[in-house]
């Protein structure tokens, strides 16, 4: 319902129909955003339950092979996997949203190039037609190319965790990914729809009284408020620009993240168990008694914090302290290298390539002119 109403509004605007038609399609589109958010809520809940079922299937498959696997959040490897899994949805969402922005920038540059090459395209009802195929190619190529990295992140995260750190790390990774992914997906769907509807509400004059009071320069001599020239409306447009990929790209894609990570883990469960009986490559470096001692130390520390009397374990705290010191040390080295490294050259990012010098007197960057000339 939502996409159909959205496309209907775009067609009405391109065909230059009466403004009343656009007003009706905007109202329908606002309702469509709400229904889409409700529908996405059901899809997110379904993905959560499927991921939970596959998570249980993963643990069951490990136990069917004879290994006694339990999900213990006090285990250091499980808790570490839980933290990493909780961060994966945010990493994944950032990658997908950045991909949408890069593709949109390429599209704007191409459109600007066509306008510069053939000014007749700006004349209404002129027989010259734009090169639509170039724009479509940019969109389709980016949709395939930019999904390689997020897809690899989702598929290789459980494999790397299982092969290197063992099955305990994978159980924490799946639990963290499901718990964090559900929250991120719900937030993305609702936030994107709310920002889209906020822009429509302001554009229809819902905040004209506030705009007239805060920005009197956008009120003409007749007392009419030109709300689309106000900073409030421009801020709403910025929110909608961020909200569209949030609700249409990152949010729905997180459903795949939750399910794909779990099914990959189920498929590769025998591989994980074949490496040091499920302890991963880390098991060849750290002995079982050291891992058990570290686990006992964590349990003992937790119980001491809860003021439960327990005998102090021997030899476990050292391993935990060494691991914590190693993580802090490596993080410090990387932070120093990042701070002292020379700045990397960034690709040309046009401020808004539609604002050319001949339109509003805004100078066009030389790098942008060179880039558009190379595209031509």
C-alpha positions in Angstrom: 0.0 0.0 0.0 2.7 2.5 1.0 5.0 2.1 -2.0 2.0 2.3 -4.4 0.8 5.6 -2.9 4.4 7.0 -2.9 4.8 6.1 -6.6 1.4 7.6 -7.4 2.5 10.9 -5.9 5.7 10.9 -7.9 3.8 10.2 -11.1 1.3 13.0 -10.4 4.1 15.5 -9.8 6.0 14.5 -12.9 2.9 14.7 -15.1 2.2 18.2 -13.6 -1.3 17.3 -12.5 -3.4 19.7 -10.4 -1.9 20.4 -6.9 -5.0 18.9 -5.3 -4.0 15.5 -6.7 -0.6 15.7 -5.1 -2.2 16.7 -1.8 -4.4 13.6 -1.9 -1.5 11.3 -2.7 0.6 12.8 0.1 -2.2 12.0 2.6 -2.3 8.5 1.3 1.4 8.2 1.4 1.5 9.4 5.0 -1.0 6.6 5.9 1.1 4.2 3.8 4.2 5.0 5.9 2.2 4.1 9.0 0.8 0.8 7.6 4.3 -0.1 6.3 5.8 0.4 9.8 3.1 -1.8 11.2 3.8 -4.5 8.6 7.5 -4.3 9.2 6.8 -4.9 12.9 5.3 -8.2 12.1 8.2 -9.1 9.7 10.7 -8.2 12.4 8.9 -10.3 15.0 8.8 -13.2 12.5 12.5 -12.8 11.9 13.2 -12.8 15.6 11.3 -16.0 16.2 12.9 -17.7 13.2 16.4 -16.6 14.4 15.5 -17.9 17.9 14.4 -21.2 16.5 17.5 -21.6 14.4 19.6 -20.6 17.5 18.0 -23.5 19.4 18.6 -25.8 16.4 22.3 -24.9 16.5 22.6 -25.7 20.2 20.6 -28.9 19.7 22.8 -30.0 16.8 25.9 -29.5 18.8 24.5 -31.6 21.6 23.4 -34.4 19.2 27.0 -35.0 18.3 27.8 -35.8 21.9 29.1 -32.4 23.0 27.5 -31.0 26.1 26.9 -27.4 25.1 25.2 -24.9 27.3 24.7 -21.2 26.9 26.4 -19.6 29.9 26.7 -15.8 29.8 29.2 -15.9 32.5 31.6 -17.7 30.3 34.2 -15.2 28.9 34.0 -16.4 25.3 30.2 -16.4 25.3 30.1 -12.9 26.8 32.7 -11.6 24.3 30.6 -13.1 21.5 27.5 -11.4 22.9 29.2 -8.0 22.8 30.4 -8.5 19.2 27.0 -9.8 18.1 25.3 -6.8 19.6 27.5 -4.5 17.6 27.0 -6.3 14.2 23.5 -4.8 13.4 24.9 -1.2 13.9 27.9 -2.0 11.7 25.6 -3.6 9.1 23.2 -0.6 9.1 26.0 1.9 8.8 27.4 0.1 5.8 24.0 -0.1 4.0 23.1 3.5 4.7 26.5 4.7 3.5 26.0 2.7 0.3 22.7 4.4 -0.4 24.4 7.8 0.0 27.2 6.9 -2.4 24.8 5.7 -5.0 22.7 8.9 -4.6 25.7 11.1 -5.1 26.7 9.3 -8.3 23.1 9.7 -9.5 23.1 13.5 -8.8 26.5 13.9 -10.6 25.1 12.0 -13.6 21.9 14.2 -13.7 24.0 17.4 -13.4 26.2 16.2 -16.3 23.2 15.6 -18.5 21.8 19.0 -17.8 25.1 20.7 -18.5 25.6 18.7 -21.7 22.0 19.4 -23.0 20.3 22.5 -21.5 17.2 21.7 -23.5 16.3 19.0 -20.9 15.3 21.9 -18.6 12.7 23.2 -21.1 9.2 21.8 -20.5 7.8 19.5 -23.3 11.0 19.7 -25.3 11.5 16.7 -27.6 15.0 16.0 -26.3 14.8 13.2 -23.7 17.3 12.4 -20.8 19.5 9.3 -20.9 17.5 7.3 -18.4 19.5 4.2 -19.0 22.6 5.7 -17.4 20.8 6.6 -14.2 19.2 3.1 -14.0 22.6 1.5 -14.5 24.0 3.5 -11.6 21.2 2.4 -9.3 21.4 -1.3 -10.3 25.1 -1.5 -10.3 25.3 0.1 -6.9 22.6 -2.2 -5.5 24.7 -5.2 -6.4 28.2 -3.9 -5.7 27.5 -2.2 -2.4 25.9 -5.3 -0.9 29.0 -7.4 -1.1 30.6 -6.1 2.0 27.5 -6.2 4.3 26.7 -9.7 3.0 30.2 -10.9 3.7 30.0 -9.4 7.2 26.9 -11.4 8.0 28.1 -14.7 6.5 31.7 -14.7 7.7 31.1 -13.4 11.3 29.7 -16.7 12.7 32.2 -18.7 10.6 35.2 -16.7 11.9 33.9 -16.8 15.5 33.3 -20.6 15.4 36.6 -21.5 13.7 38.8 -19.2 15.8 37.0 -18.9 19.2 34.8 -22.0 19.2 31.1 -22.8 19.6 30.7 -20.8 22.9 31.6 -17.6 21.0 29.0 -18.4 18.3 26.2 -18.9 20.8 27.0 -15.5 22.3 27.3 -14.0 18.8 23.8 -15.2 17.8 22.2 -14.2 21.0 23.6 -10.7 20.7 22.8 -10.3 17.1 19.1 -11.3 17.6 18.6 -9.1 20.7 20.3 -6.0 19.2 18.9 -6.6 15.7 15.3 -6.6 16.8 15.7 -3.3 18.6 17.6 -1.7 15.7 15.1 -2.9 13.1 12.1 -1.6 15.0 13.8 1.7 15.6 14.8 2.1 12.0 11.3 1.3 10.6 9.5 3.7 13.0 12.0 6.5 12.9 12.2 6.6 9.1 8.4 6.6 8.7 8.1 9.3 11.4 10.7 11.6 9.7 9.0 11.1 6.3 5.6 12.0 7.8 7.1 15.0 9.6 8.3 16.5 6.3 4.9 16.0 4.8 3.2 17.6 7.8 5.4 20.7 7.7 5.1 20.9 3.9 1.3 21.0 4.2 1.4 23.9 6.6 1.1 22.1 9.9 3.7 24.4 11.5 3.0 27.6 9.7 2.2 29.5 12.9 5.6 28.4 14.4 7.5 29.2 11.2 5.9 32.7 11.0 6.9 33.4 14.5 10.4 32.0 14.4 11.3 32.9 10.8 9.3 36.1 9.8 11.4 36.5 6.6 9.6 33.6 4.9 6.2 35.4 5.2 5.3 37.5 2.1 3.4 40.8 2.0 0.0 39.0 1.9 0.8 37.1 5.0 1.3 33.7 3.3 3.9 31.5 4.9 6.4 30.0 2.4 7.1 27.1 4.6 9.3 25.2 2.1 11.8 28.1 2.3 12.1 27.9 6.0 15.0 26.3 7.9 12.5 24.1 9.8 11.3 22.5 6.5 14.9 22.1 5.3 15.8 20.3 8.6 12.7 18.0 8.0 14.0 17.3 4.4 17.4 16.3 5.9 15.6 14.0 8.3 13.7 12.4 5.5 16.8 12.0 3.5 18.3 10.0 6.3 15.0 8.3 7.2 14.3 6.8 3.7 17.4 4.5 3.6 16.8 3.8 7.3 13.3 2.5 6.9 13.6 1.1 3.4 17.1 -0.4 3.4 18.7 -0.9 6.8 15.6 -1.9 8.7 14.3 -4.6 6.4 17.8 -5.9 5.8 18.3 -6.6 9.5 15.7 -9.3 9.3 18.1 -11.1 6.9 21.0 -10.5 9.3 19.2 -12.3 12.2 18.2 -15.3 10.1 21.2 -15.7 7.9 23.7 -15.7 10.8 21.7 -18.4 12.6 21.4 -20.7 9.5 25.1 -20.3 8.7 25.9 -21.4 12.2 23.6 -24.5 11.9 25.2 -25.5 8.6 28.8 -25.1 9.8 28.2 -26.6 13.2 30.1 -29.8 12.3 33.1 -27.8 11.2 33.2 -25.9 14.5 33.1 -29.1 16.5 35.9 -30.6 14.4 38.3 -28.0 15.5 39.6 -28.9 19.0 36.2 -30.4 20.0 34.4 -27.1 19.6 37.1 -24.9 21.2 38.3 -23.5 18.0 41.8 -22.5 17.1 42.0 -20.7 20.4 41.9 -24.1 22.1 45.3 -25.0 20.7 46.7 -21.9 22.4 44.8 -21.8 25.7 44.5 -25.1 27.6 41.2 -26.3 28.9 42.2 -25.9 32.5 43.1 -22.3 31.9 39.7 -21.6 30.3 38.0 -23.4 33.2 40.0 -21.3 35.7 39.1 -18.1 33.9 35.4 -19.1 34.0 35.6 -19.9 37.7 37.2 -16.5 38.3 34.4 -14.7 36.5 31.7 -16.6 38.3 33.5 -16.0 41.7 33.8 -12.2 40.9 30.1 -12.0 40.0 29.1 -13.7 43.2 31.3 -11.5 45.3 29.7 -8.5 43.7 26.3 -10.0 44.6 27.6 -10.5 48.2 27.3 -14.3 48.0 30.1 -16.0 49.9 32.2 -18.3 47.7 35.7 -19.7 48.0 38.3 -17.8 46.1 39.5 -19.7 43.0 43.2 -20.1 42.4 44.9 -19.1 39.2 42.0 -17.8 37.2 42.2 -14.1 37.8 45.6 -13.9 36.1 44.4 -15.1 32.8 41.4 -12.7 32.8 43.8 -9.8 33.8 46.2 -10.7 31.0 43.4 -10.8 28.4 42.0 -7.5 29.5 45.4 -5.9 29.5 46.0 -7.3 26.0 42.8 -5.8 24.7 43.5 -2.4 26.2 47.1 -2.4 24.9 46.2 -3.3 21.4 43.4 -0.7 21.4 45.8 1.9 22.6 48.3 1.1 19.9 45.6 1.3 17.2 44.3 4.6 18.6 47.8 6.1 18.6 48.4 5.0 15.0 45.1 6.4 13.9 45.8 9.7 15.6 49.3 10.1 14.1 48.5 8.8 10.6 48.3 11.4 7.9 44.8 12.2 6.6 43.7 10.1 3.8 42.6 11.7 0.5 38.9 11.8 0.2 36.8 11.4 -2.9 35.2 14.5 -4.2 31.8 15.0 -2.6 29.8 17.7 -4.2 28.1 20.1 -1.8 24.9 20.0 -3.8 25.8 19.7 -7.5 22.4 20.9 -8.4 23.4 24.4 -7.1 25.5 25.4 -10.0 27.2 28.8 -10.3 24.8 30.0 -13.0 21.8 29.2 -10.8 22.5 30.7 -7.4 26.1 32.1 -7.8 27.5 29.2 -5.8 31.0 28.3 -7.1 31.4 24.7 -8.3 34.5 22.9 -7.0 37.2 22.3 -9.6 37.3 18.6 -8.6 33.6 18.3 -9.3 34.0 19.9 -12.8 36.9 17.5 -13.6 34.8 14.5 -12.4 31.8 15.4 -14.4 34.0 16.0 -17.5 35.5 12.6 -17.1 32.0 11.1 -16.9 31.0 12.9 -20.1 
